[in-house]
Amino acid sequence: MFDGLQTFDLAINGVNIRGVTAGNGPPLLLLHGYPQSHLIWRRLAPQLAQHCTVVATDLRGYGHSENPLAVPITKGTQNGTWRAIRSV
């Protein structure tokens, strides 16, 4: 599905986040809309990876990313996820 991009799973605060990454250079985080997944970037991400490091993830509770029932999805939990990804 994603030619040249590497799939990864990242555990953040006990929640598995699925995504893909490729390329070299300045980082570019690609976020999908509702109700999509990281697959929305399948055509554009390989082209962007020629110029930067592309990271496309599934939001919590979408695609292959988890969302435990005990943790509601809010702007705060999503923002915490992206802050943790940036620090990796």
C-alpha positions as CSV (number, residue, x, y, z in Angstrom):
1,M,0.0,0.0,0.0
2,F,2.8,2.4,1.0
3,D,5.7,1.8,-1.4
4,G,9.0,2.9,0.3
5,L,7.4,3.8,3.6
6,Q,8.1,1.8,6.8
7,T,5.2,0.9,9.1
8,F,5.6,1.4,12.8
9,D,3.8,0.9,16.1
10,L,4.5,3.3,18.9
11,A,3.3,2.8,22.5
12,I,2.4,6.1,24.1
13,N,1.0,6.1,27.6
14,G,0.0,2.4,27.1
15,V,-1.8,3.1,23.8
16,N,-0.6,1.7,20.5
17,I,-0.3,4.2,17.7
18,R,0.1,2.9,14.1
19,G,1.8,4.9,11.4
20,V,4.3,5.0,8.5
21,T,7.5,7.0,8.0
22,A,10.0,7.6,5.2
23,G,12.5,10.1,3.9
24,N,15.2,12.4,5.2
25,G,15.2,16.0,6.1
26,P,12.9,18.2,8.1
27,P,10.1,16.3,9.8
28,L,6.5,16.6,8.4
29,L,3.6,15.1,10.5
30,L,0.6,14.2,8.3
31,L,-2.7,14.0,10.2
32,H,-5.9,12.6,8.6
33,G,-9.4,14.0,9.0
34,Y,-12.6,12.4,10.3
35,P,-13.4,9.5,9.7
36,Q,-10.3,8.6,7.7
37,S,-6.9,6.9,8.6
38,H,-3.3,7.4,7.6
39,L,-4.1,5.7,4.3
40,I,-5.5,9.0,3.0
41,W,-1.8,10.0,2.5
42,R,-0.8,6.9,0.4
43,R,-0.3,8.8,-2.8
44,L,1.2,12.0,-1.5
45,A,3.5,10.7,1.3
46,P,6.0,9.0,-1.1
47,Q,6.4,12.2,-3.1
48,L,6.8,14.3,0.1
49,A,9.4,11.8,1.4
50,Q,11.7,12.9,-1.4
51,H,12.1,16.2,0.4
52,C,11.5,15.6,4.1
53,T,11.0,13.0,6.8
54,V,7.3,12.1,6.5
55,V,5.4,10.6,9.5
56,A,1.7,9.7,9.0
57,T,-0.2,8.2,11.9
58,D,-3.7,7.1,12.7
59,L,-5.4,9.2,15.3
60,R,-6.3,7.4,18.5
61,G,-9.3,5.2,17.9
62,Y,-9.0,5.3,14.0
63,G,-7.4,2.9,11.6
64,H,-5.0,0.6,13.5
65,S,-4.4,2.9,16.4
66,E,-5.9,1.8,19.7
67,N,-8.2,3.7,22.1
68,P,-8.9,2.0,25.4
69,L,-12.6,2.4,26.4
70,A,-11.5,3.8,29.7
71,V,-9.8,6.8,28.0
72,P,-12.1,9.1,26.1
73,I,-10.8,10.7,22.9
74,T,-10.5,14.5,23.5
75,K,-8.4,17.2,22.1
76,G,-6.1,16.9,25.1
77,T,-5.5,13.1,24.7
78,Q,-4.8,13.6,20.9
79,N,-2.5,16.6,21.6
80,G,-0.6,14.5,24.2
81,T,-0.1,11.8,21.6
82,W,1.4,14.2,19.1
83,R,3.7,15.8,21.7
84,A,4.9,12.3,22.6
85,I,5.5,11.4,18.9
86,R,7.5,14.6,18.4
87,S,9.8,13.7,21.3
88,V,10.7,10.3,19.8
